[in-house]
Amino acid sequence: MVEDSPEVLFYEPGSRMVAIAFGPIFCVIALIIELFTGPVVHWFGLAMFAVILTGLVYVQVIAARRHASVQLTTTTLRQGTEEVPLREIAEVFPESDDAAYEEDMEPWETARALGELSGVPRRRHGIGLRLTTGGLVRAWAKDDEALREALNQVMGAEKESANDE
């Protein structure tokens, strides 16, 4: 018997596999420039650089896909390797004021970030959540507005279904 997996409402992969191709592309461009401009072409050096860059970027992409990806389904919010069941989320806080001074920060802005990382990953923005246990945490995403909207929609639908029962 095959179980239906929950519908994915929001997804960010953390990094894209296409980034792996950038190193070899730059090496090919350097090779073309050397072919047209220089008396010496560094075949071995450029090939070795392409392989090294590919390997290093591959490791970074795999790590980002594991630790900086976001997935919201109808049942869970996954931030990196940490999953939070939606039934444990009591409230999604509104967007914070980026121009506010440190003294004026909302309490959730200093709360623990979801996932196993020490904070919100770079180039991502925090979203405050109150858990049913009363604790505050920060969810995060590059497109924080879309994640906040999806969270509010699914939380609203969950509250409606709880009221119907």
Number of C-alpha atoms within 10 A of each C-alpha: 3 4 5 6 9 11 10 13 16 18 17 17 16 21 17 12 12 9 13 18 14 14 19 19 12 15 20 15 12 14 19 12 12 15 13 9 10 10 7 8 16 13 11 9 12 17 15 14 15 19 14 14 18 17 14 12 17 17 12 14 21 15 15 17 19 16 20 27 22 25 18 24 19 19 17 18 23 21 26 21 15 14 16 16 13 20 13 14 21 17 16 18 16 12 14 14 10 8 8 10 8 9 6 9 14 15 10 19 17 14 17 18 22 23 23 14 15 9 15 20 19 9 9 15 16 24 24 25 25 17 17 13 9 12 13 22 21 23 25 25 25 18 14 16 14 14 22 23 13 17 24 16 13 18 19 12 13 16 13 11 10 9 8 7 5
